[in-house]
């Protein structure tokens, strides 16, 4: 029996969940921008309280590793590392886009999934997955224009979703393009992915593990 705490903070949604052998036990979500700093630790405490599980029963912590919000990822990963160090349990890193894809319900005729996380302006963090959530095109940052995904769309029906897909609707116009509403990366959908990595012992180095920002972080300064 593996009890895994899952943490997802790559977008404006702050979420955490407890899974037992991939099955959801408890989940918490806060749909408010920049809520991770104040709400994540409280959420996690509530998960253990509601489930009745003592923290010492935890087998591992899985965290969404990026890409996504710089601040959200730092908070989520720092929290995950702290719990792992305190309880001496392994850390599992999961691609935020794969987590986003895991939460999508797509029509039967769709063959490829294209999760998108907003990266400002007309750029998104994205990748392509098949229906079994295996990578067809690796995670990357991409500026969207009228030619984006043209080759894939000529052969496949593709579902686009996530907070980066909204701004692409009027640009990616193709009969094989399907846009899904209300899909976001959530800890409740991380159980199956975390279970697979736990069974394979695909753990991260707690000292070296860092967020996958994809783009360099540039701090903004106030003008004089």
Residue pairs with C-beta under 8 A, 6 or more apart in sequence:
1 20
1 21
1 59
2 20
2 21
2 59
2 60
2 195
2 198
3 18
3 19
3 20
3 25
3 53
3 57
3 58
3 59
4 18
4 19
4 20
4 58
4 59
4 60
4 61
4 62
4 92
4 191
4 194
4 195
4 198
5 16
5 17
5 18
5 44
5 47
5 58
5 60
5 61
5 62
5 80
5 83
6 16
6 17
6 18
6 19
6 61
6 62
6 63
6 187
6 188
6 190
6 191
6 194
7 15
7 16
7 40
7 44
7 61
7 62
7 63
7 64
7 76
7 79
7 80
7 187
8 14
8 15
8 16
8 63
8 64
8 76
8 96
8 99
8 185
8 186
8 187
8 190
9 15
9 36
9 40
9 64
9 68
9 69
9 72
9 73
9 75
9 76
10 64
10 66
10 67
10 68
10 69
10 72
10 73
10 76
10 96
10 99
10 117
10 185
11 68
11 69
11 72
11 96
11 117
11 118
11 163
11 184
11 185
12 31
12 32
12 33
12 34
12 35
12 69
12 72
12 163
13 29
13 30
13 31
13 184
13 185
13 186
14 29
14 30
14 32
14 35
14 36
14 39
14 40
14 43
14 72
15 27
15 28
15 29
15 30
15 43
15 186
15 187
15 188
16 27
16 28
16 40
16 43
16 44
16 47
16 187
17 24
17 25
17 26
17 27
17 28
17 47
17 186
17 187
17 188
17 190
17 191
18 24
18 25
18 26
18 27
18 47
18 48
18 51
18 53
19 25
19 190
19 191
19 194
19 195
21 195
22 191
22 192
22 194
22 195
23 191
24 188
24 191
25 47
25 51
25 53
26 47
26 50
26 51
27 47
27 186
27 187
27 188
28 43
28 44
28 46
28 47
29 186
29 187
29 188
30 36
30 39
30 43
32 39
34 71
36 71
36 72
36 75
36 76
37 71
37 75
40 75
40 76
40 79
41 79
44 79
44 83
48 54
48 55
55 87
56 87
58 83
58 87
58 89
59 89
59 198
60 84
60 89
60 90
60 91
60 92
60 194
60 198
60 203
61 80
61 83
61 84
61 89
61 90
61 91
61 92
62 80
62 91
62 92
62 93
62 94
62 190
62 193
62 194
62 197
62 198
63 76
63 77
63 79
63 80
63 91
63 92
63 93
63 94
64 73
64 76
64 94
64 95
64 96
64 99
64 185
64 187
64 190
65 73
65 77
65 93
65 94
65 95
65 96
65 209
65 211
65 212
66 73
66 95
66 96
66 211
66 212
66 213
66 214
67 73
67 96
67 97
67 117
67 119
67 125
67 139
67 141
67 212
67 213
67 214
67 215
68 96
68 117
68 125
68 185
70 211
70 213
70 217
73 96
73 211
73 213
74 211
77 209
77 210
77 211
80 91
81 91
81 206
81 209
83 89
84 90
84 91
84 206
85 206
90 198
90 201
90 203
90 204
91 203
91 204
91 206
91 209
92 194
92 197
92 198
92 202
92 203
92 204
93 204
93 209
94 190
94 193
94 194
94 197
95 127
95 139
95 212
96 117
96 125
96 185
96 212
97 115
97 117
97 125
97 126
97 127
97 129
97 139
97 162
97 185
98 115
98 127
98 129
98 133
98 135
98 193
99 185
99 186
99 189
99 190
99 193
100 115
100 117
100 161
100 162
100 183
100 184
100 185
101 113
101 115
101 129
101 133
102 133
102 189
102 190
102 192
102 193
103 183
103 184
103 185
103 186
103 188
103 189
104 113
104 115
104 159
104 161
104 180
104 183
105 180
106 113
106 131
106 159
106 178
106 180
107 157
107 159
107 178
109 157
110 131
110 157
110 158
110 159
110 178
111 130
111 131
111 156
111 157
111 158
112 128
112 129
112 130
112 136
112 152
112 156
112 157
112 158
112 159
113 128
113 129
113 130
113 131
113 133
113 158
113 159
113 161
114 126
114 127
114 128
114 129
114 149
114 158
114 159
114 160
114 161
114 165
115 126
115 127
115 129
115 161
115 162
115 183
115 185
116 124
116 125
116 126
116 160
116 161
116 162
116 163
116 164
116 165
116 168
117 124
117 125
117 126
117 162
117 163
117 164
117 185
118 124
118 125
118 162
118 163
118 164
118 167
119 125
119 141
119 164
119 214
119 215
121 143
122 143
122 144
122 145
122 167
122 171
123 141
123 142
123 143
123 144
124 141
124 142
124 144
124 162
124 164
124 165
124 168
125 139
125 140
125 141
125 142
125 164
125 214
126 139
126 140
126 141
126 142
126 164
127 135
127 136
127 137
127 138
127 139
127 140
128 135
128 136
128 137
128 152
128 158
129 135
129 136
130 136
133 193
137 152
139 212
139 214
140 214
141 214
141 215
142 148
144 167
144 168
144 171
144 172
145 171
146 171
146 172
146 173
148 168
148 171
148 172
149 158
149 172
149 174
149 177
150 174
152 158
153 172
153 174
153 176
153 177
154 176
156 176
157 176
157 177
157 178
158 176
158 177
158 178
159 178
159 179
159 180
160 168
160 172
160 177
160 178
160 179
160 180
161 179
161 180
161 181
161 183
162 183
162 184
162 185
163 184
165 179
165 180
168 179
169 179
197 203
